[in-house]
Amino acid sequence: MNLPLSLTVNGERRELVLDDPRVTLLDLLRERLELTGTKKGCDRGQCGACTVLVDGKRVNSCLALAASQDGAEIVTIEGIAQGGRLHPVQAAFIEHDGLQCGFCTPGQIMSAIGLMMEAQTGSDPERIREAMSGNLCRCGAYAGITEAVLEAQKMLGTSKTERAA
């Protein structure tokens, strides 16, 4: 069974054919499109390492079937820097030591961008921690992550959600 699939991934239109309707978005991104920045952690939707933006919303790509994303706009960690300049969230993660081993960092950054687009946290560190609670960090860099999100929100302007991505 071949299923045609049309996606926009990091601004580029992709026409694909799936030979298996059970392929997850994560596996499609990593194995077919070679976008390996999105990490496979638990493969059960519990760690957030695979977080990407689908039509502007945070999604655990390990739980999303690729076939159900036909026509969607997907943004991965590879698609957020502009012309060699880091995205403000990436820069803030570096500035505030929001990473240690780096395995969870792509999912953390994509989740942070998504929550800023959702404009649900404001400048409340507790609300940021709650909104980011689906992204686990084995190294415990949570304080730096929260500081990075707060700093990035200031840089982007919390009310200017269209500038977050």
OpenMM code with the backbone's topology and positions (N, CA, C; nanometers):
from openmm import Vec3, app, unit

residues = "MET ASN LEU PRO LEU SER LEU THR VAL ASN GLY GLU ARG ARG GLU LEU VAL LEU ASP ASP PRO ARG VAL THR LEU LEU ASP LEU LEU ARG GLU ARG LEU GLU LEU THR GLY THR LYS LYS GLY CYS ASP ARG GLY GLN CYS GLY ALA CYS THR VAL LEU VAL ASP GLY LYS ARG VAL ASN SER CYS LEU ALA LEU ALA ALA SER GLN ASP GLY ALA GLU ILE VAL THR ILE GLU GLY ILE ALA GLN GLY GLY ARG LEU HIS PRO VAL GLN ALA ALA PHE ILE GLU HIS ASP GLY LEU GLN CYS GLY PHE CYS THR PRO GLY GLN ILE MET SER ALA ILE GLY LEU MET MET GLU ALA GLN THR GLY SER ASP PRO GLU ARG ILE ARG GLU ALA MET SER GLY ASN LEU CYS ARG CYS GLY ALA TYR ALA GLY ILE THR GLU ALA VAL LEU GLU ALA GLN LYS MET LEU GLY THR SER LYS THR GLU ARG ALA ALA".split()
positions = [
    Vec3(0.0842, -0.1164, 0.0000),
    Vec3(0.0000, 0.0000, 0.0000),
    Vec3(0.0900, 0.1244, 0.0000),
    Vec3(0.0774, 0.2069, -0.1002),
    Vec3(0.1534, 0.3308, -0.1080),
    Vec3(0.0618, 0.4491, -0.0808),
    Vec3(0.1051, 0.5346, 0.0102),
    Vec3(0.0278, 0.6531, 0.0458),
    Vec3(0.1057, 0.7782, 0.0075),
    Vec3(0.0512, 0.8616, -0.0799),
    Vec3(0.1193, 0.9880, -0.1094),
    Vec3(0.1056, 1.0834, 0.0095),
    Vec3(0.2103, 1.1604, 0.0321),
    Vec3(0.2138, 1.2512, 0.1454),
    Vec3(0.2819, 1.3803, 0.1015),
    Vec3(0.2177, 1.4906, 0.1313),
    Vec3(0.2725, 1.6207, 0.0974),
    Vec3(0.2900, 1.7013, 0.2259),
    Vec3(0.4122, 1.7424, 0.2525),
    Vec3(0.4448, 1.8175, 0.3739),
    Vec3(0.5300, 1.9385, 0.3386),
    Vec3(0.5242, 2.0385, 0.4226),
    Vec3(0.6223, 2.1462, 0.4167),
    Vec3(0.7086, 2.1291, 0.5399),
    Vec3(0.8365, 2.1002, 0.5175),
    Vec3(0.9285, 2.0753, 0.6283),
    Vec3(1.0362, 2.1832, 0.6257),
    Vec3(1.0399, 2.2614, 0.7310),
    Vec3(1.1361, 2.3703, 0.7430),
    Vec3(1.1324, 2.4622, 0.6214),
    Vec3(1.0102, 2.4880, 0.5758),
    Vec3(0.9895, 2.5801, 0.4648),
    Vec3(1.0022, 2.5196, 0.3267),
    Vec3(1.0368, 2.3928, 0.3184),
    Vec3(1.0548, 2.3263, 0.1891),
    Vec3(0.9424, 2.2255, 0.1652),
    Vec3(0.8772, 2.2372, 0.0520),
    Vec3(0.7689, 2.1445, 0.0169),
    Vec3(0.8282, 2.0088, -0.0143),
    Vec3(0.7728, 1.9040, 0.0450),
    Vec3(0.8190, 1.7658, 0.0243),
    Vec3(0.7029, 1.6802, -0.0208),
    Vec3(0.7203, 1.6117, -0.1321),
    Vec3(0.6233, 1.5148, -0.1825),
    Vec3(0.6834, 1.3770, -0.1598),
    Vec3(0.6174, 1.2951, -0.0799),
    Vec3(0.6699, 1.1647, -0.0420),
    Vec3(0.5662, 1.0576, -0.0684),
    Vec3(0.6119, 0.9341, -0.0714),
    Vec3(0.5229, 0.8195, -0.0785),
    Vec3(0.5601, 0.7279, 0.0371),
    Vec3(0.4624, 0.6999, 0.1215),
    Vec3(0.4833, 0.6082, 0.2339),
    Vec3(0.4447, 0.4682, 0.1918),
    Vec3(0.5317, 0.3734, 0.2173),
    Vec3(0.4981, 0.2341, 0.1859),
    Vec3(0.4410, 0.1611, 0.3073),
    Vec3(0.4398, 0.2296, 0.4203),
    Vec3(0.3846, 0.1720, 0.5432),
    Vec3(0.3056, 0.2809, 0.6156),
    Vec3(0.1766, 0.2632, 0.6344),
    Vec3(0.0963, 0.3664, 0.6992),
    Vec3(0.1253, 0.3830, 0.8485),
    Vec3(0.2065, 0.2945, 0.9064),
    Vec3(0.2386, 0.3011, 1.0493),
    Vec3(0.3635, 0.3822, 1.0804),
    Vec3(0.4281, 0.4398, 0.9800),
    Vec3(0.5495, 0.5183, 1.0009),
    Vec3(0.5157, 0.6422, 1.0828),
    Vec3(0.5934, 0.6658, 1.1876),
    Vec3(0.5714, 0.7857, 1.2689),
    Vec3(0.6373, 0.9063, 1.2024),
    Vec3(0.5923, 1.0224, 1.2421),
    Vec3(0.6537, 1.1446, 1.1927),
    Vec3(0.8012, 1.1479, 1.2318),
    Vec3(0.8338, 1.1039, 1.3518),
    Vec3(0.9730, 1.0994, 1.3964),
    Vec3(1.0586, 1.0153, 1.3023),
    Vec3(1.0139, 0.8951, 1.2711),
    Vec3(1.0921, 0.8083, 1.1834),
    Vec3(1.1011, 0.8639, 1.0420),
    Vec3(0.9947, 0.9267, 0.9946),
    Vec3(0.9988, 0.9896, 0.8631),
    Vec3(1.1051, 1.1006, 0.8610),
    Vec3(1.1047, 1.1847, 0.9642),
    Vec3(1.2010, 1.2941, 0.9704),
    Vec3(1.3446, 1.2424, 0.9780),
    Vec3(1.3685, 1.1478, 1.0655),
    Vec3(1.5048, 1.0996, 1.0883),
    Vec3(1.5545, 1.0086, 0.9768),
    Vec3(1.4720, 0.9135, 0.9342),
    Vec3(1.5199, 0.8100, 0.8424),
    Vec3(1.5014, 0.8446, 0.6947),
    Vec3(1.3917, 0.9080, 0.6605),
    Vec3(1.3672, 0.9405, 0.5191),
    Vec3(1.4206, 1.0773, 0.4815),
    Vec3(1.4047, 1.1753, 0.5709),
    Vec3(1.4451, 1.3115, 0.5385),
    Vec3(1.5811, 1.3487, 0.5980),
    Vec3(1.6397, 1.2563, 0.6750),
    Vec3(1.7722, 1.2733, 0.7355),
    Vec3(1.7839, 1.3992, 0.8216),
    Vec3(1.6757, 1.4328, 0.8914),
    Vec3(1.6742, 1.5435, 0.9871),
    Vec3(1.6902, 1.4829, 1.1256),
    Vec3(1.8138, 1.4543, 1.1616),
    Vec3(1.8412, 1.3777, 1.2833),
    Vec3(1.8526, 1.4630, 1.4091),
    Vec3(1.8280, 1.5929, 1.3981),
    Vec3(1.8267, 1.6774, 1.5171),
    Vec3(1.7130, 1.6427, 1.6101),
    Vec3(1.6026, 1.5968, 1.5546),
    Vec3(1.4897, 1.5509, 1.6349),
    Vec3(1.5272, 1.4145, 1.6914),
    Vec3(1.5297, 1.4015, 1.8224),
    Vec3(1.5831, 1.2811, 1.8865),
    Vec3(1.4758, 1.1791, 1.9206),
    Vec3(1.5155, 1.0532, 1.9122),
    Vec3(1.4300, 0.9437, 1.9572),
    Vec3(1.4763, 0.9067, 2.0970),
    Vec3(1.3966, 0.9442, 2.1958),
    Vec3(1.4296, 0.9148, 2.3348),
    Vec3(1.3559, 0.7910, 2.3802),
    Vec3(1.2385, 0.8118, 2.4365),
    Vec3(1.1598, 0.7008, 2.4918),
    Vec3(1.0763, 0.6300, 2.3857),
    Vec3(1.0445, 0.6987, 2.2774),
    Vec3(0.9588, 0.6478, 2.1694),
    Vec3(0.8174, 0.6154, 2.2200),
    Vec3(0.7761, 0.6822, 2.3290),
    Vec3(0.6438, 0.6604, 2.3888),
    Vec3(0.5743, 0.7898, 2.4283),
    Vec3(0.6286, 0.9032, 2.3857),
    Vec3(0.5656, 1.0312, 2.4168),
    Vec3(0.5832, 1.0788, 2.5594),
    Vec3(0.6835, 1.0270, 2.6293),
    Vec3(0.7002, 1.0615, 2.7695),
    Vec3(0.8186, 1.1529, 2.7987),
    Vec3(0.9117, 1.1693, 2.7030),
    Vec3(1.0331, 1.2462, 2.7346),
    Vec3(1.0421, 1.3801, 2.6625),
    Vec3(0.9763, 1.3959, 2.5493),
    Vec3(0.9767, 1.5222, 2.4764),
    Vec3(1.0975, 1.5453, 2.3869),
    Vec3(1.1901, 1.4511, 2.3797),
    Vec3(1.3097, 1.4699, 2.2965),
    Vec3(1.2752, 1.4831, 2.1482),
    Vec3(1.1598, 1.4337, 2.1100),
    Vec3(1.1185, 1.4337, 1.9690),
    Vec3(1.0248, 1.5494, 1.9338),
    Vec3(1.0143, 1.6499, 2.0202),
    Vec3(0.9203, 1.7590, 1.9980),
    Vec3(0.9539, 1.8376, 1.8717),
    Vec3(0.8529, 1.8559, 1.7879),
    Vec3(0.8605, 1.9410, 1.6691),
    Vec3(0.7353, 2.0275, 1.6683),
    Vec3(0.7330, 2.1251, 1.5800),
    Vec3(0.6126, 2.2063, 1.5631),
    Vec3(0.5384, 2.1582, 1.4396),
    Vec3(0.4106, 2.1301, 1.4565),
    Vec3(0.3231, 2.0918, 1.3458),
    Vec3(0.2146, 2.1982, 1.3391),
    Vec3(0.2142, 2.2714, 1.2306),
    Vec3(0.1207, 2.3833, 1.2140),
    Vec3(0.1243, 2.4758, 1.3353),
    Vec3(0.2466, 2.4980, 1.3870),
    Vec3(0.2670, 2.5917, 1.4969),
    Vec3(0.2417, 2.5380, 1.6355),
    Vec3(0.2081, 2.4111, 1.6473),
    Vec3(0.1801, 2.3528, 1.7791),
    Vec3(0.2837, 2.2459, 1.8113),
    Vec3(0.3153, 2.2350, 1.9412),
    Vec3(0.4109, 2.1341, 1.9862),
    Vec3(0.3515, 1.9945, 1.9726),
    Vec3(0.4310, 1.9032, 1.9152),
    Vec3(0.3857, 1.7661, 1.8952),
    Vec3(0.5012, 1.6721, 1.9271),
    Vec3(0.4717, 1.5650, 2.0001),
    Vec3(0.5684, 1.4569, 2.0174),
    Vec3(0.5641, 1.3750, 1.8887),
    Vec3(0.6666, 1.3897, 1.8071),
    Vec3(0.6639, 1.3275, 1.6747),
    Vec3(0.6694, 1.1755, 1.6793),
    Vec3(0.7080, 1.1184, 1.7922),
    Vec3(0.7089, 0.9725, 1.8034),
    Vec3(0.5677, 0.9156, 1.8136),
    Vec3(0.4706, 1.0007, 1.8505),
    Vec3(0.3321, 0.9549, 1.8643),
    Vec3(0.2445, 0.9908, 1.7444),
    Vec3(0.2967, 1.0723, 1.6543),
    Vec3(0.2171, 1.1195, 1.5406),
    Vec3(0.2467, 1.0342, 1.4180),
    Vec3(0.1430, 0.9797, 1.3584),
    Vec3(0.1624, 0.9062, 1.2342),
    Vec3(0.1920, 1.0041, 1.1217),
    Vec3(0.2918, 0.9725, 1.0423),
    Vec3(0.3284, 1.0595, 0.9309),
    Vec3(0.2107, 1.0764, 0.8349),
    Vec3(0.1366, 0.9697, 0.8105),
    Vec3(0.0251, 0.9745, 0.7154),
    Vec3(-0.0816, 1.0750, 0.7579),
    Vec3(-0.0952, 1.0977, 0.8870),
    Vec3(-0.1980, 1.1913, 0.9345),
    Vec3(-0.1521, 1.3368, 0.9261),
    Vec3(-0.0299, 1.3611, 0.8799),
    Vec3(0.0240, 1.4967, 0.8714),
    Vec3(0.0167, 1.5536, 0.7295),
    Vec3(-0.0543, 1.4865, 0.6394),
    Vec3(-0.0628, 1.5316, 0.5007),
    Vec3(-0.1074, 1.6782, 0.4959),
    Vec3(-0.0300, 1.7612, 0.4273),
    Vec3(-0.0603, 1.9028, 0.4134),
    Vec3(-0.0086, 1.9902, 0.5262),
    Vec3(0.0519, 1.9309, 0.6276),
    Vec3(0.0970, 2.0058, 0.7451),
    Vec3(0.2281, 2.0792, 0.7189),
    Vec3(0.2497, 2.1805, 0.8015),
    Vec3(0.3774, 2.2515, 0.8027),
    Vec3(0.4533, 2.2061, 0.9261),
    Vec3(0.5692, 2.1463, 0.9041),
    Vec3(0.6515, 2.0900, 1.0106),
    Vec3(0.7760, 2.1770, 1.0262),
    Vec3(0.8094, 2.2107, 1.1505),
    Vec3(0.9336, 2.2814, 1.1777),
    Vec3(1.0125, 2.1969, 1.2776),
    Vec3(1.1370, 2.1678, 1.2411),
    Vec3(1.2275, 2.0928, 1.3278),
    Vec3(1.3390, 2.1857, 1.3741),
    Vec3(1.4237, 2.1359, 1.4606),
    Vec3(1.5358, 2.2140, 1.5119),
    Vec3(1.6242, 2.2640, 1.3983),
    Vec3(1.6343, 2.1885, 1.2898),
    Vec3(1.7178, 2.2303, 1.1772),
    Vec3(1.6621, 2.3517, 1.1042),
    Vec3(1.5347, 2.3825, 1.1257),
    Vec3(1.4700, 2.4885, 1.0505),
    Vec3(1.4514, 2.6199, 1.1232),
    Vec3(1.5112, 2.6378, 1.2404),
    Vec3(1.4812, 2.7602, 1.3157),
    Vec3(1.5886, 2.8683, 1.3060),
    Vec3(1.7122, 2.8316, 1.2783),
    Vec3(1.8164, 2.9334, 1.2611),
    Vec3(1.7919, 3.0041, 1.1285),
    Vec3(1.8275, 3.1312, 1.1212),
    Vec3(1.8053, 3.2094, 0.9999),
    Vec3(1.9380, 3.2622, 0.9470),
    Vec3(1.9759, 3.2176, 0.8286),
    Vec3(2.0957, 3.2685, 0.7644),
    Vec3(2.2218, 3.2590, 0.8487),
    Vec3(2.2403, 3.1489, 0.9171),
    Vec3(2.3587, 3.1322, 1.0000),
    Vec3(2.3490, 3.1946, 1.1384),
    Vec3(2.2398, 3.2641, 1.1673),
    Vec3(2.2180, 3.3232, 1.2997),
    Vec3(2.1297, 3.2305, 1.3811),
    Vec3(2.1707, 3.2057, 1.5026),
    Vec3(2.0910, 3.1215, 1.5907),
    Vec3(1.9559, 3.1867, 1.6179),
    Vec3(1.8554, 3.1026, 1.6357),
    Vec3(1.7255, 3.1507, 1.6819),
    Vec3(1.7477, 3.2072, 1.8232),
    Vec3(1.6732, 3.3100, 1.8634),
    Vec3(1.6900, 3.3659, 1.9981),
    Vec3(1.6773, 3.2623, 2.1104),
    Vec3(1.5957, 3.1608, 2.0925),
    Vec3(1.5848, 3.0576, 2.1965),
    Vec3(1.7142, 2.9761, 2.2025),
    Vec3(1.7715, 2.9440, 2.0880),
    Vec3(1.8992, 2.8724, 2.0864),
    Vec3(2.0068, 2.9552, 2.1568),
    Vec3(2.0151, 3.0832, 2.1231),
    Vec3(2.1149, 3.1713, 2.1838),
    Vec3(2.0947, 3.1808, 2.3349),
    Vec3(1.9689, 3.1888, 2.3786),
    Vec3(1.9400, 3.1979, 2.5219),
    Vec3(1.9773, 3.0685, 2.5939),
    Vec3(1.9574, 2.9544, 2.5308),
    Vec3(1.9971, 2.8275, 2.5927),
    Vec3(2.1480, 2.8244, 2.6153),
    Vec3(2.2240, 2.8745, 2.5200),
    Vec3(2.3691, 2.8796, 2.5358),
    Vec3(2.4066, 2.9783, 2.6459),
    Vec3(2.3488, 3.0959, 2.6410),
    Vec3(2.3792, 3.2022, 2.7378),
    Vec3(2.3497, 3.1603, 2.8818),
    Vec3(2.2430, 3.0838, 2.9024),
    Vec3(2.1991, 3.0484, 3.0380),
    Vec3(2.2308, 2.9040, 3.0753),
    Vec3(2.3185, 2.8400, 3.0017),
    Vec3(2.3566, 2.7013, 3.0295),
    Vec3(2.2337, 2.6118, 3.0434),
    Vec3(2.1437, 2.6229, 2.9466),
    Vec3(2.0223, 2.5424, 2.9474),
    Vec3(2.0426, 2.4049, 2.8877),
    Vec3(2.1662, 2.3592, 2.8844),
    Vec3(2.1956, 2.2258, 2.8319),
    Vec3(2.3216, 2.1735, 2.8979),
    Vec3(2.3315, 2.0423, 2.9023),
    Vec3(2.4547, 1.9795, 2.9488),
    Vec3(2.4964, 1.8762, 2.8458),
    Vec3(2.4364, 1.7577, 2.8470),
    Vec3(2.4764, 1.6579, 2.7467),
    Vec3(2.4214, 1.6930, 2.6091),
    Vec3(2.3108, 1.7658, 2.6042),
    Vec3(2.2554, 1.8120, 2.4778),
    Vec3(2.1537, 1.7207, 2.4125),
    Vec3(2.1328, 1.6009, 2.4645),
    Vec3(2.0401, 1.5086, 2.3986),
    Vec3(1.8983, 1.5631, 2.3939),
    Vec3(1.8515, 1.6208, 2.5025),
    Vec3(1.7141, 1.6702, 2.5079),
    Vec3(1.6984, 1.8096, 2.4493),
    Vec3(1.8093, 1.8769, 2.4223),
    Vec3(1.8069, 2.0181, 2.3859),
    Vec3(1.7209, 2.0505, 2.2641),
    Vec3(1.7287, 1.9755, 2.1539),
    Vec3(1.6415, 2.0100, 2.0409),
    Vec3(1.4931, 2.0090, 2.0778),
    Vec3(1.4501, 1.9079, 2.1509),
    Vec3(1.3100, 1.9009, 2.1929),
    Vec3(1.2748, 2.0118, 2.2914),
    Vec3(1.3681, 2.0445, 2.3806),
    Vec3(1.3451, 2.1531, 2.4765),
    Vec3(1.3283, 2.2856, 2.4015),
    Vec3(1.4153, 2.3106, 2.3053),
    Vec3(1.4096, 2.4359, 2.2299),
    Vec3(1.2809, 2.4446, 2.1495),
    Vec3(1.2430, 2.3363, 2.0831),
    Vec3(1.1198, 2.3386, 2.0034),
    Vec3(0.9982, 2.3556, 2.0931),
    Vec3(1.0004, 2.2938, 2.2104),
    Vec3(0.8899, 2.3101, 2.3038),
    Vec3(0.8830, 2.4544, 2.3539),
    Vec3(0.9990, 2.5144, 2.3818),
    Vec3(1.0022, 2.6533, 2.4278),
    Vec3(0.9465, 2.7474, 2.3207),
    Vec3(0.9847, 2.7258, 2.1966),
    Vec3(0.9315, 2.8086, 2.0877),
    Vec3(0.7806, 2.7917, 2.0783),
    Vec3(0.7352, 2.6671, 2.0874),
    Vec3(0.5912, 2.6402, 2.0819),
    Vec3(0.5149, 2.7062, 2.1946),
    Vec3(0.5673, 2.6987, 2.3156),
    Vec3(0.4936, 2.7592, 2.4272),
    Vec3(0.4913, 2.9107, 2.4146),
    Vec3(0.5961, 2.9694, 2.3589),
    Vec3(0.5933, 3.1142, 2.3363),
    Vec3(0.4913, 3.1505, 2.2294),
    Vec3(0.4787, 3.0668, 2.1279),
    Vec3(0.3778, 3.0911, 2.0243),
    Vec3(0.2372, 3.0797, 2.0826),
    Vec3(0.2220, 2.9918, 2.1806),
    Vec3(0.0932, 2.9750, 2.2470),
    Vec3(0.0640, 3.0890, 2.3437),
    Vec3(0.1675, 3.1648, 2.3807),
    Vec3(0.1562, 3.2807, 2.4710),
    Vec3(0.0807, 3.2469, 2.5990),
    Vec3(0.1174, 3.1331, 2.6600),
    Vec3(0.0430, 3.0897, 2.7778),
    Vec3(0.1171, 3.1093, 2.9094),
    Vec3(0.2420, 3.1526, 2.9059),
    Vec3(0.3183, 3.1544, 3.0299),
    Vec3(0.3531, 3.2919, 3.0826),
    Vec3(0.3613, 3.3914, 2.9978),
    Vec3(0.4051, 3.5223, 3.0437),
    Vec3(0.5448, 3.5136, 3.1014),
    Vec3(0.5694, 3.5876, 3.2071),
    Vec3(0.7025, 3.5880, 3.2679),
    Vec3(0.7060, 3.5125, 3.4004),
    Vec3(0.6139, 3.4199, 3.4186),
    Vec3(0.6052, 3.3423, 3.5416),
    Vec3(0.6897, 3.2150, 3.5294),
    Vec3(0.8022, 3.2069, 3.6029),
    Vec3(0.8881, 3.0881, 3.5926),
    Vec3(0.8149, 2.9580, 3.6230),
    Vec3(0.7222, 2.9608, 3.7183),
    Vec3(0.6490, 2.8386, 3.7532),
    Vec3(0.5616, 2.7915, 3.6372),
    Vec3(0.4970, 2.8843, 3.5700),
    Vec3(0.4147, 2.8480, 3.4542),
    Vec3(0.5019, 2.7951, 3.3396),
    Vec3(0.6192, 2.8520, 3.3243),
    Vec3(0.7121, 2.8024, 3.2214),
    Vec3(0.7537, 2.6604, 3.2547),
    Vec3(0.7910, 2.6361, 3.3816),
    Vec3(0.8296, 2.4998, 3.4214),
    Vec3(0.7161, 2.4008, 3.3967),
    Vec3(0.5936, 2.4420, 3.4286),
    Vec3(0.4778, 2.3546, 3.4064),
    Vec3(0.4573, 2.3290, 3.2575),
    Vec3(0.4662, 2.4338, 3.1767),
    Vec3(0.4452, 2.4197, 3.0320),
    Vec3(0.5550, 2.3359, 2.9669),
    Vec3(0.6725, 2.3335, 3.0265),
    Vec3(0.7856, 2.2561, 2.9732),
    Vec3(0.7974, 2.1190, 3.0403),
    Vec3(0.7038, 2.0830, 3.1271),
    Vec3(0.7168, 1.9601, 3.2063),
    Vec3(0.7127, 1.8325, 3.1228),
    Vec3(0.6673, 1.8396, 3.0004),
    Vec3(0.6676, 1.7224, 2.9130),
    Vec3(0.8023, 1.6955, 2.8489),
    Vec3(0.8994, 1.7808, 2.8763),
    Vec3(1.0344, 1.7645, 2.8227),
    Vec3(1.1285, 1.7342, 2.9381),
    Vec3(1.1832, 1.6150, 2.9371),
    Vec3(1.2698, 1.5712, 3.0459),
    Vec3(1.4164, 1.5935, 3.0118),
    Vec3(1.4940, 1.6295, 3.1144),
    Vec3(1.6378, 1.6494, 3.1016),
    Vec3(1.7060, 1.5584, 3.2031),
    Vec3(1.7794, 1.4605, 3.1558),
    Vec3(1.8476, 1.3678, 3.2455),
    Vec3(1.9536, 1.4376, 3.3294),
    Vec3(2.0122, 1.5441, 3.2742),
    Vec3(2.1209, 1.6140, 3.3436),
    Vec3(2.0708, 1.7130, 3.4477),
    Vec3(1.9448, 1.7498, 3.4422),
    Vec3(1.8888, 1.8417, 3.5413),
    Vec3(1.9189, 1.9878, 3.5146),
    Vec3(1.9201, 2.0285, 3.3889),
    Vec3(1.9506, 2.1677, 3.3529),
    Vec3(1.8261, 2.2562, 3.3582),
    Vec3(1.7289, 2.2199, 3.4385),
    Vec3(1.5996, 2.2882, 3.4394),
    Vec3(1.6087, 2.4366, 3.4752),
    Vec3(1.6947, 2.4736, 3.5693),
    Vec3(1.7063, 2.6157, 3.6064),
    Vec3(1.7533, 2.6975, 3.4866),
    Vec3(1.8546, 2.6490, 3.4166),
    Vec3(1.9048, 2.7184, 3.2983),
    Vec3(1.8025, 2.7226, 3.1867),
    Vec3(1.7253, 2.6158, 3.1719),
    Vec3(1.6211, 2.6113, 3.0687),
    Vec3(1.5157, 2.7177, 3.0965),
    Vec3(1.4706, 2.7255, 3.2209),
    Vec3(1.3697, 2.8251, 3.2580),
    Vec3(1.4236, 2.9661, 3.2355),
    Vec3(1.5478, 2.9919, 3.2772),
    Vec3(1.6078, 3.1235, 3.2558),
    Vec3(1.6188, 3.1545, 3.1063),
    Vec3(1.6529, 3.0546, 3.0270),
    Vec3(1.6660, 3.0736, 2.8823),
    Vec3(1.5318, 3.1105, 2.8204),
    Vec3(1.4253, 3.0443, 2.8634),
    Vec3(1.2920, 3.0742, 2.8090),
    Vec3(1.2510, 3.2153, 2.8484),
    Vec3(1.2752, 3.2532, 2.9723),
    Vec3(1.2431, 3.3888, 3.0166),
    Vec3(1.3196, 3.4922, 2.9346),
    Vec3(1.4482, 3.4686, 2.9133),
    Vec3(1.5313, 3.5615, 2.8350),
    Vec3(1.4843, 3.5685, 2.6897),
    Vec3(1.4557, 3.4542, 2.6303),
    Vec3(1.4103, 3.4530, 2.4908),
    Vec3(1.2776, 3.5260, 2.4756),
    Vec3(1.1899, 3.5097, 2.5726),
    Vec3(1.0614, 3.5811, 2.5675),
    Vec3(1.0833, 3.7321, 2.5705),
    Vec3(1.1782, 3.7771, 2.6508),
    Vec3(1.2097, 3.9203, 2.6545),
    Vec3(1.2638, 3.9658, 2.5192),
    Vec3(1.3531, 3.8862, 2.4616),
    Vec3(1.4137, 3.9217, 2.3333),
    Vec3(1.3098, 3.9282, 2.2222),
    Vec3(1.2165, 3.8345, 2.2256),
    Vec3(1.1157, 3.8262, 2.1193),
    Vec3(0.9940, 3.9128, 2.1467),
    Vec3(0.9735, 3.9495, 2.2720),
    Vec3(0.8523, 4.0226, 2.3097),
    Vec3(0.7388, 3.9244, 2.3264),
    Vec3(0.6924, 3.9028, 2.4494),
    Vec3(0.5930, 3.7994, 2.4784),
    Vec3(0.4629, 3.8198, 2.4041),
    Vec3(0.4281, 3.9405, 2.3692),
    Vec3(0.3031, 3.9624, 2.2968),
    Vec3(0.3204, 3.9471, 2.1471),
    Vec3(0.4431, 3.9342, 2.1023),
    Vec3(0.4704, 3.9219, 1.9585),
    Vec3(0.4913, 3.7752, 1.9237),
    Vec3(0.3893, 3.6945, 1.9426),
    Vec3(0.4026, 3.5501, 1.9245),
    Vec3(0.4358, 3.5114, 1.7823),
    Vec3(0.3994, 3.5919, 1.6843),
    Vec3(0.4293, 3.5547, 1.5462),
    Vec3(0.5804, 3.5603, 1.5188),
    Vec3(0.6580, 3.6272, 1.6049),
    Vec3(0.8021, 3.6341, 1.5857),
    Vec3(0.8744, 3.5180, 1.6503),
    Vec3(0.8038, 3.4334, 1.7259),
    Vec3(0.8691, 3.3250, 1.8007),
    Vec3(0.9259, 3.2190, 1.7091),
    Vec3(0.8658, 3.1930, 1.5965),
    Vec3(0.9161, 3.0844, 1.5101),
    Vec3(0.9919, 3.1397, 1.3932),
] * unit.nanometer
topology = app.Topology()
chain = topology.addChain("A")
for resn in residues:
    res = topology.addResidue(resn, chain)
    for name in ("N", "CA", "C"):
        topology.addAtom(name, app.Element.getBySymbol(name[0]), res)
